[in-house]
Structure formats: C-alpha cells, structure tokens
Amino acid sequence: EETRNKNKESNLIMSDDGSVHSNEVEEEEVTDLSNSDVCTKYQEASKIVNLALTGLVSQCVTGAKIIDLCQFGTTVLDAQLSKLYNKKVDGAAVDKGVAFPVCISVNEVICNHSPLPSEELPELKAGDVVKIDLGCHIDGYISVAAHTLIVSDSADSPPATVDSELGDVAVAAYNAMLIAADAIRAGAKNSDVTKAVERVAQSYGVNTIATVRMHQMKRYVIDGVKEVALKEPTPEDIDLGEEPVPECTFDQAEVYAIDVAMTTGDGKVRPADLRTTVYKRNIEANYRLKMKASRYLLSEVDKHFPTMPFTLRHFDDERQAKMGIAECVNHGLLVPYPSLIEKVEAKVAHFKCTVLLLPSGTTKVTGLPLPAYF
C-alpha cells in the first residue's frame, strides 16, 4: 500500500497557479489478439482443450459410464489449468477454469447432455455415436471444441461397421467446419459462411441443425454479438419464431467458435426428455429470490460462474442446487441449455473448433482430426 501511494505521489505535478494534478494515465487493457499475452492465453487454453478431448476419445469404449466420462474430462481440464499462470498479477490470482461443461451426448441426443451423479443412465455400447463438447478459459480467454466418434470395444480397435448415412453426415459436418474456419477471415461476411455450410450439407444430402450457431468469443463472453447461422431461415421458419442472424463483417484480432451440427433427419430438433443441467447466468437480470435453496445456488453461481456456462454437477450440494434451479430460471436469472434431440432413427454429427483471426490469416487452434473410419 505504502509503495503504491509513493508511486502515486511521484506522479503529482504542481502547475503555475499552485494547483496540484496527476499525470497518471489509466492504460486501457487490450483484450483482443493484437496483445501477444492474450494470444498466448488462447493458445494455452486450446492445448488443454485438445488434450482433454483426446483423453476422452480414448475413454469412450464399451461399458464406459457417461458420468465418469464427464468427470474425467473435467479433471483433465482442472489439472492442466492448475499448472499454468500461477503467479499473481497485481496481487490477484489469474482466473481460469471450465468455460463450457464437459457434455457427452449419445446417438440422437445432439448436445448439452451433462448428467448428475445421481442419475442412472445406460453404459456406452459398441456402435453408439458419441458427441463430446467442452471448453476452458485462462483469464477469461475461452477455447472450445466438439468431436463425434463411434464407440468400439477398445480405444485401439475401430468400430466393426460404419453406417453409410452416419459416414456421410460426419464427413459433411467436419468438412463444413473446416470450410467455415477458412471462410471466417477479416473482411468476409457471415452470410458467405452460411452459404458455404449450406452447400456442403446439400452436396452430402444432409441437413444442418438450425438452432446451432457459430459465435464470436471475447474475454468472458462465450456467445458474442457476431453470429453465423448454419442455414438461412425460410419464411416458414421465421413464422415459427426463428430469428434471422443480423449480417456482420469479421475483423482481424477476433476469435470464433466454429460450431457445426448436421443430421440425416429434417433438422427440426426439440428439447430431450433429459434433465437440463447446463445453465448460464443472465448478468442483466436481478430478482430477490424467496427460497433458501435458490439463494444458495445463485450465490454459488455468482462466486464461481458469473459469466460462463456451468453444470449443476459442479456444486457441492446437488440437492440444494436441484431445488433452487426452478426459481432462478423462472425469474430469468439463469438461462437453460437443454439437451437437444433428433428423431430416433436420425444420424447426427457435431464438430466444433476455435479459430483466431491473426495477421497471418485464420488459425484453427482446437479440434481433432476426423476419425479415419468415417
């Protein structure tokens, strides 16, 4: 404190009329990729995301439990993050943690499935199609990824057979992700990326899942203002309440989550009959909660997850969290991320990567190669 005061005093200047003023200039922190420290944090977070994703792929074998996989992925993220950025900055620890909870969505379930330990769910079996989704952040700089695979008896043995429709939808979603990643560059428009993704879907005879969108990411913001739709809504879609995405232009030093989900079904998905466990704080909403359990939950969210999506599994008192969630959602304090589901016979694939718009071009920093068996 004393040192800081001395520093402040040394910045005081006396003017001719005898008045004293400060020549201190508050330097505004640069939080985009033009700051090399920021760039490094994105790249380090991305390495951890890829490591966790690779580990999870090896664990998705016959007999694995979804809850164990979610907990394994979270443990990898936490353990790797704990090794980095441990020096305090201006007396404060660098904030880091899970930015999107580990979700394991099986077969017709598309995304956002992150069950609680108390839920009994079937173990994975050979031939199941698994979509893994996760993210972490360092100092609020977020990296995310998603991957699709087929469960086999061991990590070393590929699946015995691959359905040709499933192969088509997986290759289409993966290629669309790569094409979109390449198309998101400074000066390009989001509508051009949407058209490119639609062309891929049409060429493979599959449909995009329209509720999935690509988002710009900023510090502590996982779903920024700039978005990319996977398809242009039809007049019928708009009548049903779907909002068209406003046109935008991409700029250098921005970061995007390239998120693509495709299906052999019609792409009209609905919330699954599964407990919603993933939520995000709506920072613009305030309300005096009545129930003790709701107040417990909200105070924990504000303490640990003030801006990032989280799962109820992260709370020490699962019972209190489950009891308190309804009041928080009903009053708009928390936004639910329900598990989305396609028709049972539909084949679904989901891939996601993070890209950085650097001076040298757009760089893809997360995401695994497409499994060779597709």
C-alpha positions as CSV (number, residue, x, y, z in Angstrom):
1,E,0.0,0.0,0.0
2,E,2.8,2.4,1.0
3,T,4.7,1.7,-2.2
4,R,1.6,2.3,-4.3
5,N,1.0,5.6,-2.5
6,K,4.6,6.7,-3.1
7,N,4.2,5.9,-6.8
8,K,1.0,7.9,-6.9
9,E,2.7,10.9,-5.2
10,S,5.6,10.8,-7.7
11,N,3.0,11.3,-10.4
12,L,1.7,14.6,-8.9
13,I,2.6,17.8,-10.7
14,M,2.2,21.4,-9.5
15,S,1.1,23.8,-12.2
16,D,2.0,27.5,-12.4
17,D,-1.1,28.6,-10.4
18,G,-0.1,26.4,-7.5
19,S,-2.8,23.7,-8.1
20,V,-1.7,20.0,-8.0
21,H,-2.9,17.5,-10.5
22,S,-1.9,14.0,-11.5
23,N,-0.3,13.0,-14.8
24,E,-1.4,9.4,-14.3
25,V,-2.9,7.9,-17.4
26,E,-5.1,4.8,-17.0
27,E,-3.8,2.4,-19.6
28,E,-6.8,0.5,-21.1
29,E,-6.1,-3.2,-21.2
30,V,-6.0,-4.6,-24.7
31,T,-8.1,-7.8,-24.6
32,D,-8.0,-8.9,-28.3
33,L,-5.4,-10.8,-30.3
34,S,-3.4,-7.7,-31.0
35,N,-2.0,-8.3,-27.5
36,S,0.6,-11.1,-27.6
37,D,-0.2,-12.1,-24.0
38,V,-3.9,-12.6,-24.9
39,C,-2.9,-14.7,-27.9
40,T,-0.7,-16.9,-25.7
41,K,-3.6,-17.5,-23.3
42,Y,-5.9,-18.5,-26.1
43,Q,-3.3,-20.9,-27.4
44,E,-2.5,-22.4,-24.0
45,A,-6.2,-22.9,-23.2
46,S,-6.6,-24.6,-26.7
47,K,-3.8,-27.1,-26.0
48,I,-5.6,-28.1,-22.8
49,V,-9.0,-28.4,-24.6
50,N,-7.3,-30.7,-27.3
51,L,-5.6,-32.8,-24.6
52,A,-8.9,-33.3,-22.7
53,L,-10.7,-34.1,-25.9
54,T,-8.0,-36.7,-26.9
55,G,-8.2,-38.3,-23.5
56,L,-12.0,-38.5,-23.6
57,V,-11.9,-40.1,-27.1
58,S,-9.7,-42.9,-25.7
59,Q,-12.1,-43.5,-22.8
60,C,-15.3,-43.7,-25.0
61,V,-15.4,-47.6,-25.1
62,T,-17.9,-50.3,-24.5
63,G,-19.0,-50.2,-20.8
64,A,-18.0,-46.6,-20.1
65,K,-20.4,-44.5,-18.0
66,I,-21.4,-41.0,-19.2
67,I,-21.0,-39.5,-15.7
68,D,-17.5,-41.0,-15.4
69,L,-16.5,-39.5,-18.8
70,C,-17.8,-36.1,-17.8
71,Q,-15.9,-36.2,-14.5
72,F,-12.7,-37.5,-16.2
73,G,-12.8,-34.6,-18.8
74,T,-13.4,-32.0,-16.0
75,T,-10.5,-33.5,-14.0
76,V,-8.1,-33.2,-17.0
77,L,-9.1,-29.6,-17.6
78,D,-8.7,-28.6,-14.0
79,A,-5.4,-30.5,-13.6
80,Q,-3.8,-28.9,-16.7
81,L,-5.1,-25.4,-15.9
82,S,-3.6,-25.7,-12.3
83,K,-0.1,-26.0,-13.8
84,L,-0.3,-22.6,-15.7
85,Y,-0.4,-18.9,-14.8
86,N,0.1,-19.4,-11.0
87,K,1.9,-16.1,-10.4
88,K,-0.4,-13.4,-9.1
89,V,-0.9,-10.3,-11.2
90,D,-1.3,-7.1,-9.2
91,G,-1.9,-9.2,-6.1
92,A,-4.7,-11.2,-7.7
93,A,-4.7,-14.8,-8.9
94,V,-5.3,-15.3,-12.7
95,D,-8.8,-16.6,-13.1
96,K,-9.0,-19.9,-15.0
97,G,-11.4,-22.9,-15.2
98,V,-14.1,-24.7,-17.2
99,A,-15.8,-22.4,-19.8
100,F,-18.2,-25.0,-21.1
101,P,-19.0,-28.1,-19.1
102,V,-18.0,-31.5,-20.5
103,C,-21.1,-32.9,-22.3
104,I,-21.4,-36.4,-23.6
105,S,-24.4,-36.7,-25.9
106,V,-25.3,-40.1,-27.3
107,N,-27.0,-41.2,-30.6
108,E,-30.0,-38.9,-31.3
109,V,-29.1,-36.5,-28.5
110,I,-27.2,-33.7,-30.2
111,C,-25.6,-31.6,-27.4
112,N,-25.7,-30.2,-23.8
113,H,-26.0,-33.6,-22.1
114,S,-24.0,-33.5,-18.8
115,P,-25.8,-35.7,-16.3
116,L,-25.7,-35.6,-12.5
117,P,-24.0,-38.4,-10.4
118,S,-27.5,-39.3,-9.0
119,E,-28.9,-40.2,-12.5
120,E,-28.8,-43.8,-13.7
121,L,-28.0,-43.9,-17.4
122,P,-27.2,-46.8,-19.7
123,E,-23.4,-47.5,-20.2
124,L,-22.0,-46.9,-23.7
125,K,-22.2,-49.9,-26.1
126,A,-20.4,-50.7,-29.3
127,G,-21.9,-48.7,-32.2
128,D,-23.2,-45.8,-30.1
129,V,-22.5,-42.4,-31.7
130,V,-21.0,-40.0,-29.1
131,K,-20.7,-36.3,-29.3
132,I,-18.2,-34.7,-26.9
133,D,-18.3,-31.0,-26.2
134,L,-16.2,-28.9,-23.8
135,G,-14.3,-25.7,-23.2
136,C,-11.9,-23.9,-20.8
137,H,-10.5,-20.4,-20.2
138,I,-7.4,-18.7,-18.9
139,D,-8.0,-15.2,-17.6
140,G,-11.4,-15.2,-19.4
141,Y,-10.0,-16.1,-22.8
142,I,-12.1,-19.1,-23.9
143,S,-11.3,-22.1,-26.1
144,V,-13.9,-24.7,-27.1
145,A,-14.2,-27.9,-29.1
146,A,-16.6,-30.7,-30.0
147,H,-16.0,-34.1,-31.6
148,T,-18.0,-37.1,-32.9
149,L,-17.0,-40.7,-32.7
150,I,-18.4,-44.3,-32.7
151,V,-17.9,-46.4,-29.6
152,S,-15.9,-49.6,-30.1
153,D,-14.8,-52.4,-27.7
154,S,-11.4,-50.7,-27.1
155,A,-9.6,-47.5,-27.9
156,D,-7.3,-49.3,-30.3
157,S,-9.9,-51.2,-32.3
158,P,-12.0,-49.2,-34.8
159,P,-15.8,-49.9,-34.9
160,A,-16.7,-53.1,-36.8
161,T,-19.1,-51.4,-39.2
162,V,-19.9,-47.8,-40.0
163,D,-23.4,-47.0,-41.4
164,S,-23.0,-45.1,-44.7
165,E,-25.5,-42.4,-43.7
166,L,-23.6,-41.8,-40.5
167,G,-20.4,-41.6,-42.5
168,D,-21.9,-39.0,-44.8
169,V,-23.3,-36.8,-42.0
170,A,-20.0,-37.0,-40.1
171,V,-17.8,-36.1,-43.1
172,A,-20.3,-33.3,-44.1
173,A,-20.2,-31.7,-40.6
174,Y,-16.4,-32.0,-40.3
175,N,-15.8,-30.6,-43.8
176,A,-18.3,-27.8,-43.3
177,M,-16.4,-26.9,-40.1
178,L,-13.1,-26.7,-41.9
179,I,-14.6,-24.7,-44.8
180,A,-16.3,-22.3,-42.4
181,A,-13.0,-21.9,-40.4
182,D,-11.3,-21.0,-43.7
183,A,-14.1,-18.6,-44.7
184,I,-14.1,-16.6,-41.5
185,R,-11.4,-14.1,-42.2
186,A,-11.1,-10.3,-41.8
187,G,-13.4,-8.5,-44.3
188,A,-15.6,-11.5,-45.0
189,K,-19.3,-11.6,-44.2
190,N,-21.2,-14.1,-42.0
191,S,-23.8,-14.7,-44.8
192,D,-21.0,-16.0,-47.1
193,V,-20.0,-18.6,-44.4
194,T,-23.7,-19.7,-44.0
195,K,-23.9,-20.2,-47.8
196,A,-20.7,-22.3,-47.8
197,V,-22.0,-24.5,-45.0
198,E,-25.4,-25.0,-46.8
199,R,-23.6,-26.0,-50.0
200,V,-21.7,-28.8,-48.1
201,A,-24.9,-30.1,-46.4
202,Q,-26.6,-30.2,-49.8
203,S,-23.8,-32.0,-51.5
204,Y,-23.9,-34.8,-48.9
205,G,-27.7,-34.9,-48.8
206,V,-28.0,-34.0,-45.1
207,N,-29.4,-31.1,-43.1
208,T,-27.9,-28.5,-40.8
209,I,-29.3,-28.2,-37.3
210,A,-30.5,-24.6,-37.4
211,T,-30.6,-24.0,-33.6
212,V,-26.8,-24.4,-33.5
213,R,-24.9,-21.2,-34.3
214,M,-21.3,-20.1,-34.5
215,H,-20.3,-17.3,-32.2
216,Q,-17.6,-14.7,-31.8
217,M,-15.9,-15.2,-28.4
218,K,-14.5,-12.3,-26.3
219,R,-13.0,-12.2,-22.8
220,Y,-15.5,-13.8,-20.5
221,V,-18.1,-13.9,-23.3
222,I,-18.7,-17.3,-24.9
223,D,-21.5,-16.2,-27.2
224,G,-20.7,-12.7,-28.5
225,V,-22.8,-10.4,-30.7
226,K,-21.4,-11.6,-34.0
227,E,-23.0,-14.9,-35.1
228,V,-23.1,-17.2,-38.1
229,A,-26.2,-19.3,-38.9
230,L,-25.8,-22.8,-40.3
231,K,-28.6,-22.1,-42.7
232,E,-30.8,-19.1,-43.8
233,P,-34.2,-19.4,-42.1
234,T,-37.1,-19.9,-44.6
235,P,-40.2,-17.7,-44.4
236,E,-41.9,-20.7,-42.7
237,D,-39.0,-20.8,-40.1
238,I,-39.4,-17.1,-39.4
239,D,-43.2,-17.6,-39.0
240,L,-42.4,-20.2,-36.4
241,G,-40.3,-17.8,-34.4
242,E,-36.8,-18.3,-35.7
243,E,-34.9,-15.0,-35.9
244,P,-32.6,-14.3,-38.8
245,V,-29.0,-13.6,-37.9
246,P,-28.0,-9.9,-38.5
247,E,-25.3,-9.5,-41.1
248,C,-21.9,-8.8,-39.8
249,T,-18.3,-8.5,-41.1
250,F,-15.4,-10.2,-39.4
251,D,-12.4,-8.2,-38.3
252,Q,-8.8,-9.1,-37.6
253,A,-7.9,-10.0,-34.0
254,E,-11.3,-11.6,-33.3
255,V,-11.9,-15.2,-32.1
256,Y,-14.7,-17.5,-33.2
257,A,-16.2,-20.9,-32.2
258,I,-16.9,-22.7,-35.4
259,D,-19.8,-24.9,-34.4
260,V,-21.4,-27.3,-36.9
261,A,-24.1,-29.9,-36.2
262,M,-25.7,-31.9,-39.0
263,T,-28.3,-34.6,-39.3
264,T,-29.8,-37.1,-41.7
265,G,-33.2,-36.0,-40.3
266,D,-35.1,-32.8,-41.1
267,G,-33.0,-30.7,-38.7
268,K,-36.1,-29.7,-36.6
269,V,-34.8,-30.6,-33.2
270,R,-36.6,-30.4,-29.8
271,P,-35.5,-30.4,-26.2
272,A,-34.8,-34.0,-25.0
273,D,-36.6,-35.7,-22.2
274,L,-33.5,-35.5,-20.1
275,R,-32.8,-33.3,-17.0
276,T,-31.3,-29.9,-18.1
277,T,-28.1,-29.4,-16.0
278,V,-26.2,-26.8,-18.0
279,Y,-27.1,-23.2,-17.4
280,K,-25.5,-19.7,-17.7
281,R,-26.0,-16.6,-15.5
282,N,-28.0,-13.8,-17.2
283,I,-26.0,-10.9,-15.9
284,E,-28.6,-8.4,-16.8
285,A,-31.3,-9.9,-14.6
286,N,-31.8,-9.3,-10.9
287,Y,-34.5,-10.6,-8.5
288,R,-34.9,-11.1,-4.8
289,L,-35.3,-14.9,-4.5
290,K,-37.7,-16.3,-1.9
291,M,-36.3,-19.8,-1.4
292,K,-33.1,-20.5,0.6
293,A,-32.0,-23.2,-1.9
294,S,-32.4,-20.7,-4.8
295,R,-30.3,-18.1,-2.9
296,Y,-27.6,-20.7,-2.2
297,L,-27.5,-21.6,-5.8
298,L,-27.3,-18.1,-7.1
299,S,-24.6,-17.0,-4.7
300,E,-22.5,-20.0,-5.7
301,V,-23.0,-19.2,-9.4
302,D,-22.1,-15.5,-8.9
303,K,-19.0,-16.6,-7.0
304,H,-17.7,-19.3,-9.3
305,F,-19.5,-18.9,-12.7
306,P,-20.5,-15.3,-13.1
307,T,-20.3,-15.3,-16.9
308,M,-19.6,-18.9,-18.1
309,P,-22.0,-21.8,-18.6
310,F,-21.8,-24.4,-15.8
311,T,-23.4,-27.7,-14.8
312,L,-25.3,-28.4,-11.6
313,R,-22.7,-31.2,-11.1
314,H,-20.2,-28.5,-10.1
315,F,-22.0,-27.7,-6.8
316,D,-21.1,-29.4,-3.5
317,D,-24.8,-29.7,-2.5
318,E,-26.5,-31.2,-5.5
319,R,-29.9,-31.5,-3.7
320,Q,-29.9,-27.7,-2.9
321,A,-28.9,-26.9,-6.5
322,K,-31.7,-29.0,-7.9
323,M,-34.2,-27.5,-5.6
324,G,-33.1,-23.9,-6.3
325,I,-32.9,-24.1,-10.1
326,A,-36.6,-23.6,-11.0
327,E,-37.0,-20.2,-9.2
328,C,-33.7,-18.9,-10.7
329,V,-34.8,-19.9,-14.2
330,N,-38.4,-18.7,-13.8
331,H,-37.2,-15.2,-13.0
332,G,-34.7,-15.1,-15.8
333,L,-31.6,-15.2,-13.6
334,L,-30.3,-18.4,-15.3
335,V,-30.5,-19.3,-18.9
336,P,-31.0,-23.1,-19.5
337,Y,-29.1,-25.1,-22.2
338,P,-31.4,-28.0,-22.7
339,S,-30.2,-31.3,-24.3
340,L,-31.4,-31.2,-27.9
341,I,-32.7,-34.4,-29.6
342,E,-33.4,-35.5,-33.2
343,K,-35.7,-38.3,-34.2
344,V,-34.5,-41.7,-33.0
345,E,-33.7,-43.0,-36.5
346,A,-31.7,-39.9,-37.5
347,K,-27.9,-39.9,-37.6
348,V,-26.3,-36.8,-36.0
349,A,-22.7,-35.4,-36.0
350,H,-21.3,-32.4,-34.2
351,F,-17.9,-30.8,-34.6
352,K,-16.6,-27.6,-33.2
353,C,-13.2,-25.8,-33.3
354,T,-11.8,-22.4,-32.1
355,V,-10.2,-20.1,-34.7
356,L,-8.1,-17.0,-34.1
357,L,-8.1,-14.2,-36.8
358,L,-4.4,-13.4,-36.8
359,P,-2.4,-11.1,-39.2
360,S,-1.0,-14.2,-40.9
361,G,-4.5,-15.5,-41.5
362,T,-7.2,-17.5,-39.7
363,T,-5.6,-20.2,-37.4
364,K,-7.5,-23.2,-36.2
365,V,-6.3,-23.9,-32.6
366,T,-8.7,-26.7,-31.4
367,G,-10.4,-29.7,-32.8
368,L,-9.2,-33.3,-33.5
369,P,-8.8,-34.9,-36.9
370,L,-11.9,-36.7,-38.3
371,P,-11.8,-40.4,-37.3
372,A,-10.4,-42.4,-40.2
373,Y,-13.4,-44.9,-40.1
374,F,-15.8,-42.2,-41.3
